[in-house]
Amino acid sequence: MHAASSGGLDDSPSSFSDATATLLYGYSFQNGTIYDRLDAKGLEWTVFMGDELPQVFAIHGMNEARLEGHFKGFDDFEKTVNDPGFSTSYIFIEPSYGNVLPLTPGDYTCGSSQHPLDDITRGEKLIKKIYETIRNSPHWNNSLLLVTYDEHGGFYDHVAPPATVSPGDKISDNNNNHYNFDFTQLGIRVPAVVVSPLIARNTIDHTLYDHSSVLATVESMFGINPLTNRDGQANTFKHLLSLMNPRTDAITGLPDPPDSGFQCAGDVEDKHTASGSPSQVSRGQVQRGPIEPTLRGWLHVAFLRRHQLTPPPDREALARDFLKINDRLDALNYMKEVAVSIQKLKRETSK
């Protein structure tokens, strides 16, 4: 989605027993990312964060981008997009991933990512908020919104994944590649909805896309060269924008998602993030055990955020302490410490 490549990564992140460049500085790619290309073109971009640990922070160089103002909390989305002078060319929105920290069930509940085992209506509220903000903003006529997912969710698909082209770039870290996967086959289909006033009513599209189609579309619109062979051959969404004049009949408000009855502490109207309720927290007994691959990925993001916020003289000791993490309880406590320190820093800088 960001680089038209995984840099050779063909499995969940490996253990962090070796202090590799990826661990210390984030994932890098031979040809960079779409954010590098937008910078080179002088085009503005913004990442809106649903919580303190957005996954995009796992990419090399994002701390510098944060200092340059490219990252904002999602609470700023409505105000930002409604600014008549808003000129950002590309926005990436990360949801809240819910309960992934200690003293919570660790099951992604009370977020807005629609990750199992969460209540999907919270994600529907996020989609509603984003659409209605754009639809009623001064920039609706020039907008294109894509709603999609990172994976298929584990459900059966009767359509066999088709062949594709390998990105063709180098493996950025030898620890990334475990199975010599050649990246010449796509995965199981994921849903995608493309929203724009320039798309004809009742359009259902059967074009074959993959996640790098997002990049191919942006590159085509702004005259940017492809990052890899993958986005170089990917189909774009541009043919969907078939109308000469923007439609005026698109609804200004979506129906409210149904009330699922699932409640979290701090639930208030129009908020897409919430903390676990007291009853959930009390049930979330943290057990020691191995660090599962998904948690290891979150742990990596947490380390990078702490590493980026730590003065250079102290970073070597920070890495040594990090490598002492042995089990799931250690990992969760570390992530909690990072989240708390980030929240404290935000409070101090906002004064």
C-alpha positions as CSV (number, residue, x, y, z in Angstrom):
1,M,0.0,0.0,0.0
2,H,2.9,2.4,0.7
3,A,5.8,1.1,-1.4
4,A,4.3,-1.4,-3.9
5,S,6.6,-3.9,-2.2
6,S,7.1,-5.6,1.1
7,G,10.9,-5.3,0.8
8,G,11.0,-9.2,0.6
9,L,9.0,-9.7,3.8
10,D,7.1,-12.9,3.3
11,D,6.0,-13.7,6.8
12,S,5.2,-12.0,10.1
13,P,8.2,-10.1,11.5
14,S,10.9,-12.4,12.8
15,S,12.1,-12.3,16.4
16,F,14.2,-9.3,17.5
17,S,17.1,-11.3,18.9
18,D,19.4,-9.5,16.3
19,A,19.5,-5.7,16.3
20,T,19.0,-5.2,12.5
21,A,18.6,-2.0,10.7
22,T,14.9,-2.7,10.3
23,L,14.5,-3.0,14.1
24,L,16.3,0.3,14.8
25,Y,15.2,2.4,11.9
26,G,12.0,0.8,10.4
27,Y,11.3,-0.9,7.2
28,S,13.0,0.6,4.2
29,F,12.6,-0.1,0.4
30,Q,15.0,0.1,-2.5
31,N,12.8,2.7,-4.3
32,G,11.3,4.4,-1.2
33,T,7.6,5.0,-0.7
34,I,4.8,7.0,-2.2
35,Y,5.5,9.6,0.5
36,D,9.0,10.0,-0.8
37,R,7.7,10.5,-4.3
38,L,5.1,13.1,-3.2
39,D,7.8,15.0,-1.3
40,A,9.9,15.0,-4.4
41,K,7.0,16.5,-6.4
42,G,6.3,19.1,-3.7
43,L,2.9,17.6,-3.0
44,E,1.4,17.7,0.5
45,W,0.4,14.5,2.3
46,T,-1.0,13.6,5.7
47,V,-1.5,10.5,7.8
48,F,-4.4,10.7,10.3
49,M,-3.8,8.5,13.3
50,G,-6.6,6.7,15.2
51,D,-4.3,5.9,18.2
52,E,-0.8,6.3,19.4
53,L,0.7,3.3,17.5
54,P,-0.1,3.7,13.8
55,Q,1.4,0.9,11.8
56,V,2.8,3.3,9.2
57,F,5.3,4.3,11.8
58,A,7.1,1.0,11.0
59,I,8.4,2.6,7.8
60,H,11.8,4.3,7.8
61,G,11.8,8.1,8.0
62,M,8.4,8.5,9.5
63,N,9.7,10.3,12.6
64,E,11.2,13.0,10.5
65,A,7.8,13.2,8.7
66,R,6.0,13.5,12.0
67,L,8.3,16.5,13.0
68,E,7.5,18.1,9.6
69,G,3.7,18.0,10.5
70,H,2.6,15.1,8.2
71,F,0.9,13.2,11.1
72,K,-2.3,14.3,12.8
73,G,-4.8,12.7,15.2
74,F,-8.1,11.7,13.7
75,D,-9.8,14.2,15.9
76,D,-8.4,16.9,13.6
77,F,-9.8,15.4,10.4
78,E,-13.1,17.2,10.2
79,K,-11.5,20.6,11.0
80,T,-8.6,20.1,8.6
81,V,-10.8,18.9,5.6
82,N,-13.3,21.7,6.1
83,D,-10.6,24.4,5.8
84,P,-11.2,26.1,2.5
85,G,-7.4,26.4,2.0
86,F,-6.9,22.7,2.5
87,S,-4.5,21.6,-0.2
88,T,-3.2,18.1,0.8
89,S,-3.0,15.8,-2.2
90,Y,-2.9,12.5,-0.5
91,I,-4.3,11.3,2.9
92,F,-3.9,7.9,4.6
93,I,-6.2,7.2,7.5
94,E,-5.3,4.6,10.2
95,P,-8.1,3.5,12.5
96,S,-7.9,2.9,16.2
97,Y,-6.8,-0.7,16.8
98,G,-8.6,-0.9,20.1
99,N,-7.6,-3.1,23.0
100,V,-4.0,-4.3,22.3
101,L,-2.3,-3.1,25.4
102,P,-1.9,-4.6,28.9
103,L,-4.9,-4.6,31.3
104,T,-7.2,-5.0,28.3
105,P,-8.5,-8.3,26.7
106,G,-5.9,-7.9,23.9
107,D,-8.6,-8.7,21.3
108,Y,-8.9,-5.5,19.3
109,T,-12.3,-4.7,20.8
110,C,-13.3,-1.0,21.3
111,G,-11.4,0.2,18.2
112,S,-12.5,1.1,14.8
113,S,-10.4,-1.2,12.6
114,Q,-13.1,-3.9,12.3
115,H,-10.4,-6.4,13.2
116,P,-11.7,-9.6,14.9
117,L,-13.0,-9.7,17.6
118,D,-14.2,-6.1,17.5
119,D,-17.7,-4.9,17.0
120,I,-17.7,-3.9,13.3
121,T,-20.3,-1.2,13.8
122,R,-17.5,0.9,15.3
123,G,-15.7,0.7,12.0
124,E,-18.9,1.6,10.2
125,K,-19.1,4.8,12.3
126,L,-15.6,5.7,11.3
127,I,-16.5,5.2,7.6
128,K,-19.6,7.3,8.1
129,K,-17.6,10.1,9.7
130,I,-15.0,10.2,7.0
131,Y,-17.6,10.1,4.1
132,E,-19.8,12.8,5.6
133,T,-16.9,15.0,6.4
134,I,-15.6,14.9,2.8
135,R,-19.1,15.0,1.3
136,N,-20.0,18.2,3.1
137,S,-16.6,19.9,2.8
138,P,-15.6,22.5,0.2
139,H,-13.4,19.8,-1.5
140,W,-16.0,17.2,-2.3
141,N,-16.0,17.9,-6.0
142,N,-12.3,17.1,-6.3
143,S,-12.2,14.1,-4.0
144,L,-11.7,10.4,-4.3
145,L,-12.1,8.2,-1.2
146,L,-11.1,4.5,-1.1
147,V,-12.3,2.2,1.6
148,T,-10.4,-1.1,1.7
149,Y,-8.8,-3.7,4.0
150,D,-5.3,-5.1,4.4
151,E,-6.4,-8.8,4.2
152,H,-9.4,-11.0,3.6
153,G,-10.2,-11.8,7.3
154,G,-9.7,-15.5,7.0
155,F,-12.9,-16.2,5.1
156,Y,-13.2,-18.6,2.2
157,D,-13.2,-17.2,-1.3
158,H,-14.3,-19.3,-4.3
159,V,-12.1,-17.3,-6.7
160,A,-8.6,-18.6,-7.0
161,P,-5.9,-15.8,-6.6
162,P,-4.5,-14.8,-10.0
163,A,-0.9,-14.4,-11.0
164,T,0.8,-11.0,-11.0
165,V,4.3,-9.6,-11.4
166,S,7.0,-9.5,-8.8
167,P,7.9,-6.0,-7.6
168,G,11.4,-6.6,-8.9
169,D,13.2,-4.6,-6.1
170,K,15.8,-5.9,-3.8
171,I,15.2,-7.6,-0.4
172,S,15.8,-4.7,2.0
173,D,16.8,-7.0,4.9
174,N,17.8,-10.6,4.7
175,N,15.8,-11.3,7.8
176,N,12.6,-10.3,5.9
177,N,12.6,-13.4,3.6
178,H,11.9,-16.8,5.2
179,Y,10.4,-18.9,2.4
180,N,11.8,-17.4,-0.9
181,F,8.3,-16.4,-1.9
182,D,8.6,-14.8,-5.4
183,F,5.6,-12.4,-5.1
184,T,4.1,-13.5,-8.5
185,Q,0.7,-14.4,-7.1
186,L,-1.9,-12.3,-5.5
187,G,-3.8,-13.2,-2.4
188,I,-7.5,-13.7,-1.6
189,R,-9.8,-10.9,-2.6
190,V,-10.6,-8.0,-0.2
191,P,-13.5,-5.6,-0.5
192,A,-13.0,-2.1,-1.8
193,V,-15.4,0.8,-2.3
194,V,-14.4,3.8,-4.4
195,V,-16.3,7.1,-3.7
196,S,-16.2,10.2,-5.9
197,P,-18.8,12.6,-7.4
198,L,-17.2,11.8,-10.7
199,I,-18.3,8.2,-10.7
200,A,-21.6,7.3,-12.4
201,R,-24.5,6.1,-10.2
202,N,-24.8,2.3,-9.6
203,T,-21.3,1.5,-10.9
204,I,-20.1,-2.0,-10.2
205,D,-16.5,-2.6,-11.4
206,H,-15.0,-6.0,-12.3
207,T,-11.5,-4.7,-13.0
208,L,-8.7,-6.6,-11.4
209,Y,-6.9,-4.5,-8.8
210,D,-4.4,-5.0,-6.0
211,H,-3.3,-2.8,-3.2
212,S,-0.6,-1.1,-5.4
213,S,-3.5,0.1,-7.6
214,V,-3.8,2.9,-5.0
215,L,-0.3,4.0,-5.8
216,A,-0.7,3.5,-9.5
217,T,-3.8,5.9,-9.4
218,V,-1.9,8.5,-7.4
219,E,1.1,8.3,-9.7
220,S,-1.0,8.6,-12.8
221,M,-2.9,11.6,-11.4
222,F,0.2,13.5,-10.4
223,G,2.8,12.5,-13.0
224,I,4.9,10.3,-10.6
225,N,7.0,7.4,-11.8
226,P,6.1,3.9,-10.5
227,L,8.0,2.6,-7.4
228,T,8.2,-1.0,-8.6
229,N,7.0,-3.3,-11.4
230,R,3.9,-4.1,-9.3
231,D,2.4,-0.6,-9.3
232,G,3.9,-0.1,-12.8
233,Q,1.5,-2.7,-14.2
234,A,-1.4,-2.3,-11.7
235,N,-4.8,-1.0,-13.0
236,T,-5.8,2.4,-11.8
237,F,-9.2,3.7,-10.7
238,K,-9.1,6.6,-13.1
239,H,-11.5,5.1,-15.6
240,L,-14.2,5.1,-12.9
241,L,-14.1,8.9,-12.9
242,S,-16.1,9.0,-16.1
243,L,-18.3,12.1,-15.5
244,M,-17.5,15.5,-16.9
245,N,-19.4,17.3,-14.1
246,P,-19.5,16.3,-10.4
247,R,-22.8,14.6,-9.3
248,T,-25.0,16.6,-7.0
249,D,-27.2,13.7,-5.9
250,A,-24.8,12.0,-3.5
251,I,-26.4,11.8,-0.1
252,T,-24.9,14.2,2.5
253,G,-25.4,11.7,5.4
254,L,-25.2,8.0,5.7
255,P,-27.6,5.9,7.9
256,D,-26.5,5.4,11.5
257,P,-25.0,1.9,12.0
258,P,-27.3,-0.4,14.0
259,D,-26.9,-0.5,17.8
260,S,-25.0,-3.8,18.4
261,G,-25.4,-3.5,22.2
262,F,-21.6,-3.7,22.6
263,Q,-20.4,-1.0,25.0
264,C,-17.0,0.4,25.9
265,A,-16.1,2.9,28.6
266,G,-16.1,6.4,27.3
267,D,-18.5,5.8,24.5
268,V,-19.9,9.1,23.2
269,E,-21.7,10.1,20.1
270,D,-19.6,10.5,17.0
271,K,-16.4,9.1,18.6
272,H,-14.7,6.2,16.8
273,T,-12.3,5.3,19.6
274,A,-12.9,4.1,23.1
275,S,-11.1,2.4,25.9
276,G,-12.1,-1.0,27.3
277,S,-14.9,-1.0,29.9
278,P,-14.1,-1.8,33.5
279,S,-15.6,-5.2,33.2
280,Q,-13.5,-6.0,30.1
281,V,-10.3,-4.7,31.7
282,S,-10.9,-6.8,34.8
283,R,-11.2,-9.8,32.6
284,G,-8.1,-9.0,30.6
285,Q,-5.7,-11.0,32.7
286,V,-2.3,-10.9,31.0
287,Q,-0.5,-14.2,30.8
288,R,3.1,-14.9,30.3
289,G,4.0,-16.9,27.2
290,P,5.6,-16.6,23.7
291,I,5.2,-13.4,21.8
292,E,2.9,-14.2,18.9
293,P,3.7,-12.8,15.4
294,T,0.9,-10.2,15.4
295,L,2.0,-8.8,18.8
296,R,5.6,-8.8,17.6
297,G,4.6,-6.4,14.8
298,W,2.9,-4.0,17.3
299,L,5.9,-4.3,19.6
300,H,8.1,-3.2,16.6
301,V,6.0,-0.1,16.0
302,A,6.2,0.7,19.7
303,F,9.9,0.4,19.8
304,L,10.3,2.6,16.7
305,R,8.2,5.3,18.3
306,R,10.2,5.2,21.5
307,H,13.5,5.1,19.6
308,Q,12.5,8.1,17.5
309,L,11.5,10.1,20.6
310,T,14.7,9.3,22.5
311,P,17.8,11.6,22.2
312,P,20.6,9.9,20.2
313,P,23.0,9.5,23.1
314,D,20.4,7.3,24.9
315,R,19.4,5.1,22.0
316,E,22.0,2.4,22.5
317,A,20.8,1.7,26.0
318,L,17.2,1.8,24.8
319,A,18.0,-0.9,22.2
320,R,19.7,-3.1,24.9
321,D,16.7,-2.9,27.2
322,F,14.4,-3.7,24.4
323,L,16.2,-6.9,23.5
324,K,15.7,-8.1,27.0
325,I,12.0,-8.5,26.3
326,N,11.4,-12.3,26.7
327,D,7.7,-13.0,26.7
328,R,4.2,-11.7,26.0
329,L,3.8,-9.9,29.4
330,D,7.1,-8.1,28.9
331,A,6.0,-7.0,25.4
332,L,2.6,-5.8,26.5
333,N,4.0,-3.8,29.4
334,Y,6.6,-2.2,27.1
335,M,3.8,-1.2,24.7
336,K,1.8,0.3,27.5
337,E,4.8,2.4,28.7
338,V,5.3,3.7,25.2
339,A,1.7,4.7,24.8
340,V,1.6,6.4,28.2
341,S,4.8,8.3,27.4
342,I,3.5,9.5,24.0
343,Q,0.2,10.7,25.7
344,K,2.3,12.6,28.3
345,L,4.4,14.2,25.6
346,K,1.3,15.3,23.7
347,R,-0.2,16.9,26.8
348,E,3.1,18.8,27.5
349,T,3.4,20.0,24.0
350,S,-0.2,21.2,23.8
351,K,0.2,23.5,26.9
